Amino acid sequence: MADAVAIWKETLPQVMNSVTGRGVWAALNAVRPIILDENTLVLGLASSDNELAGHLRLPQTSRIIETFAGRVSNLPIRVRIIDGVTPEDYERAKRRDVERRRLQDAEFSKMRAELEARTSWDTIYEQISRKFAAMPNKSLAQNRARFYDEVVSVVADAHQSMSDTDDMNERNFARCIERIAQYSDIPSTLVAVDVLRRAGEI
């Protein structure tokens, strides 16, 4: 199987004939083939030539390189431009890729958890509102007491079922407590005490 150096040796003249611009030509002359990793042709630039990388990463230039390299190798080539010109530089780039994906996955998981928590608390918040709207004779203390007892249990159960205690979750929890306090004419701190007591936290 052809290696990166052999593929690039045949590909470069064809690419040079297909592009224009002094910057692109300078970049093509400066780039060095590093490795053919499966179907990815890895090309590198020395640190002194890093400013030329943008010319090679342009979609139009990348497509031209991939087209000619694909014809030379008879493979569906993808091209990747990295900083550095050695296999060790490519290994470092791959490790950065892994770390970047790990951070992205962690951020995505955090965003998904926040969304799920927000959605869950939004559901509880709306449930409190619907129960209050459906309550007959809202001016009667005994009816407000029954409403209060029911929704405090609902919020306590929801709080127990949610393992995450991040800032977003706590803010949405507090929002539901404030809503109960508003509807029941009871200070929010006292509502929180009742909710936490039923949740087994105090």
C-alpha positions in Angstrom: 0.0 0.0 0.0 1.3 3.5 -0.9 2.5 5.6 2.1 1.9 9.3 2.7 5.2 10.3 1.2 4.6 8.5 -2.1 1.0 9.7 -2.3 2.0 13.3 -1.7 4.9 13.2 -4.1 2.5 12.3 -7.0 -0.3 14.5 -5.6 1.6 17.8 -5.1 2.3 18.7 -8.7 -1.4 18.1 -9.7 -2.6 20.2 -6.8 -0.1 23.0 -7.6 -1.5 23.1 -11.2 -5.0 23.4 -9.9 -4.7 26.3 -7.4 -3.8 29.9 -7.6 -2.3 32.3 -5.1 1.1 32.9 -3.7 0.0 32.0 -0.2 -1.5 28.6 -1.3 1.6 27.8 -3.2 3.9 28.7 -0.3 1.8 26.5 2.0 1.9 23.5 -0.4 5.6 23.8 -0.7 6.1 24.0 3.0 3.8 21.2 4.0 5.2 17.8 4.8 3.5 14.4 4.5 3.5 12.5 7.8 1.3 9.4 7.7 -1.6 7.8 5.9 -3.8 6.9 8.9 -6.5 4.6 7.4 -7.9 6.9 4.7 -6.7 10.2 6.3 -3.7 11.8 4.7 -2.0 13.7 7.5 0.1 16.7 6.4 2.1 18.9 8.8 3.6 22.3 8.9 6.6 23.3 11.0 6.0 25.9 13.7 7.7 28.5 11.6 5.1 28.0 8.8 2.0 27.7 11.0 0.5 30.9 9.6 0.2 29.1 6.2 -2.1 26.4 7.5 -5.2 28.5 6.8 -4.6 28.3 3.1 -4.6 24.5 3.2 -7.6 24.3 5.5 -9.8 26.3 3.1 -12.6 23.9 1.9 -11.8 24.5 -1.7 -8.1 23.7 -1.3 -8.8 20.7 0.9 -11.2 19.3 -1.7 -8.6 19.6 -4.5 -6.0 17.9 -2.3 -8.4 15.1 -1.4 -9.5 14.6 -5.0 -6.0 14.2 -6.4 -4.7 12.2 -3.5 -7.7 9.9 -3.9 -6.9 9.3 -7.5 -3.3 8.6 -6.8 -4.0 6.2 -3.9 -7.3 4.8 -5.2 -8.8 5.5 -1.7 -11.5 7.9 -0.4 -8.9 10.2 1.0 -9.6 12.8 3.7 -6.8 15.3 4.4 -5.8 16.7 7.8 -3.4 19.5 8.5 -1.6 19.5 11.8 1.0 21.6 13.6 4.3 19.8 13.4 6.0 17.5 10.9 6.7 14.3 12.8 4.7 11.2 13.8 5.1 12.3 17.4 3.4 15.6 16.5 0.5 13.6 15.1 0.2 11.5 18.2 0.0 14.7 20.3 -2.7 16.0 17.9 -4.7 12.8 18.4 -4.3 13.0 22.2 -5.7 16.6 22.0 -8.6 15.2 19.9 -9.4 12.7 22.6 -9.2 15.3 25.3 -11.3 17.7 23.3 -14.0 15.0 22.7 -13.9 14.2 26.4 -14.5 17.8 27.3 -17.2 18.1 24.7 -18.9 15.0 25.9 -18.7 16.2 29.5 -20.2 19.6 28.5 -22.9 17.9 26.5 -23.8 15.6 29.5 -23.9 18.6 31.7 -26.2 20.5 29.3 -28.4 17.5 28.9 -28.7 17.0 32.7 -29.5 20.7 33.1 -32.1 20.5 30.4 -33.7 17.4 32.0 -33.6 19.0 35.4 -35.1 22.2 34.1 -37.8 20.3 32.2 -38.6 18.2 35.3 -38.8 21.3 37.6 -40.8 23.2 35.0 -43.3 20.3 35.0 -43.6 20.5 38.8 -43.9 24.3 38.6 -46.7 24.0 36.2 -48.3 21.3 38.2 -48.4 23.6 41.3 -50.0 26.3 39.2 -52.6 24.0 37.8 -53.5 22.7 41.3 -53.9 26.2 42.6 -56.0 27.2 39.6 -58.3 24.2 40.1 -58.6 24.8 43.9 -62.2 25.9 44.9 -62.7 28.7 47.3 -59.1 29.9 47.4 -59.9 32.4 50.1 -60.7 29.6 52.6 -57.7 28.8 54.9 -58.6 25.1 55.0 -58.5 24.8 51.2 -55.2 26.5 51.0 -53.9 24.2 53.8 -55.0 21.1 51.7 -53.3 22.6 48.6 -50.2 23.4 50.6 -49.9 19.9 52.1 -50.3 18.3 48.6 -47.9 20.4 46.7 -45.2 20.3 49.5 -45.3 16.5 49.1 -45.1 16.8 45.3 -42.0 19.0 45.5 -40.4 16.9 48.3 -40.8 13.7 46.3 -39.4 15.4 43.2 -36.4 16.7 45.1 -35.7 13.2 46.5 -35.8 11.7 43.0 -33.3 14.1 41.5 -29.7 13.1 42.4 -28.1 16.2 40.9 -27.6 19.1 43.2 -26.0 21.6 40.8 -26.8 25.3 40.7 -29.4 25.0 38.0 -31.2 22.3 39.8 -31.2 24.2 43.1 -32.5 27.4 41.5 -35.4 25.5 39.9 -36.1 23.8 43.2 -36.2 27.2 44.9 -38.4 28.5 42.2 -41.0 25.9 43.0 -40.7 26.7 46.7 -41.3 30.4 46.0 -44.4 29.5 43.9 -45.9 27.5 46.8 -45.1 30.4 49.2 -46.8 32.9 46.9 -49.9 30.8 46.6 -50.1 29.8 50.3 -49.2 33.2 51.9 -46.5 31.4 53.8 -42.8 32.7 54.0 -40.7 30.8 51.5 -38.2 29.8 54.2 -40.9 28.0 56.1 -42.1 26.3 52.9 -38.5 25.1 52.3 -38.3 23.7 55.9 -41.4 21.7 55.3 -40.2 20.4 51.9 -36.8 19.5 53.2 -38.2 17.8 56.3 -40.5 15.7 54.1 -37.6 14.9 51.8 -35.7 13.6 54.9 -33.0 16.2 54.6 -33.6 18.0 58.0 
